[in-house]
Amino acid sequence: MADQRIERTLALIENSDGRIEPLSLANLANAASLSRSRFTSLFRRDVGLSPAQFVRAIKLVKAAILLNESVLSVKEVAWAAGFSDRSHFLRDFKHRYGVSPGSYRAIHGARPPKVG
């Protein structure tokens, strides 16, 4: 059974866009009312990933959904998913999904509406 403080931070992470209040270790630990080291230890125990790994995974899932369901540019998708650095987004996305965001969209995703 997961610690309730960790469950609350999981919900916070999943519902955040990561831009208004960055999902830093300090902010997450503070939201859980734990020290950084205790928060990291409990988080890793309950989730199986570090907080940073989990945040990155959630952002990448959000990006994949946006690529599938929207016609936002890759840059706009990166920003909307909570990435502040496009190059990190491109590298992390390719590492996770095996293709670039543009290729992912071409294979799986939305296409701009046809005009006319």
C-alpha positions in Angstrom: 0.0 0.0 0.0 1.4 3.3 -1.1 2.0 6.1 1.4 -0.8 8.7 1.2 1.6 11.5 0.9 3.1 9.9 -2.2 -0.3 9.2 -3.6 -1.2 12.9 -3.3 2.0 13.9 -5.1 1.3 11.4 -7.9 -2.1 13.1 -8.4 -0.3 16.5 -8.3 2.2 15.3 -11.0 -0.5 13.8 -13.2 -2.7 16.9 -13.1 0.1 19.5 -13.5 1.3 21.0 -16.7 4.7 21.5 -15.0 5.1 25.1 -16.2 3.2 27.2 -13.6 4.8 25.5 -10.6 7.8 23.4 -11.7 7.7 19.8 -10.6 11.1 20.0 -8.9 12.1 17.6 -6.2 12.0 20.4 -3.7 8.4 21.4 -4.7 7.2 17.8 -4.6 8.8 17.0 -1.3 7.3 20.2 0.1 3.9 19.2 -1.1 4.2 15.9 0.7 5.6 17.6 3.8 8.7 15.5 3.7 12.4 16.1 3.4 13.8 15.6 -0.1 15.7 12.5 0.9 12.7 10.9 2.7 10.3 11.8 -0.1 12.7 10.3 -2.7 13.1 7.1 -0.7 9.3 6.7 -0.2 8.6 7.6 -3.8 11.1 5.1 -5.2 9.7 2.4 -2.8 6.1 3.0 -3.8 6.4 3.9 -7.5 9.6 2.0 -8.6 11.0 5.1 -10.2 12.7 8.3 -8.9 10.5 11.4 -8.9 12.4 12.8 -11.8 11.9 9.6 -13.9 8.2 9.5 -13.1 7.7 13.2 -14.0 9.6 12.7 -17.3 7.5 9.6 -18.1 4.2 11.5 -17.5 5.3 14.4 -19.6 6.2 12.0 -22.5 2.9 10.2 -22.2 1.1 13.6 -22.4 3.3 14.5 -25.4 2.4 11.3 -27.2 -1.3 11.9 -26.6 -1.0 15.4 -27.9 0.8 14.2 -31.0 -2.0 11.7 -31.5 -4.9 14.0 -30.9 -3.9 17.5 -31.9 -2.4 19.4 -34.8 -0.1 21.4 -32.5 3.5 21.7 -33.8 6.2 19.6 -32.2 7.4 22.7 -30.4 3.9 23.5 -29.1 3.5 19.8 -28.0 6.8 20.0 -26.1 5.7 23.2 -24.3 2.1 21.9 -23.6 3.5 18.7 -22.1 5.7 20.6 -19.7 9.1 20.6 -21.4 10.9 23.9 -21.2 13.8 22.7 -23.5 13.0 21.4 -27.0 16.2 19.5 -27.4 15.6 17.6 -24.1 12.1 16.8 -25.3 13.3 15.5 -28.7 16.0 13.4 -27.1 13.8 12.0 -24.3 10.9 11.3 -26.7 13.1 9.4 -29.1 14.7 7.4 -26.3 11.2 6.4 -24.9 9.4 5.8 -28.2 12.2 4.9 -30.6 11.3 7.6 -33.1 11.2 11.4 -33.3 8.0 13.2 -32.3 7.4 14.0 -36.0 7.8 10.4 -37.1 5.6 9.3 -34.2 2.9 11.6 -35.4 3.3 10.4 -39.0 2.9 6.8 -37.8 0.2 7.2 -35.1 -1.1 10.7 -34.9 -3.3 13.5 -36.0 -3.2 15.1 -39.3 -4.1 18.8 -40.0 -7.7 19.1 -41.3 -7.9 19.2 -45.1 -8.9 22.5 -46.5 -11.4 22.5 -49.4 
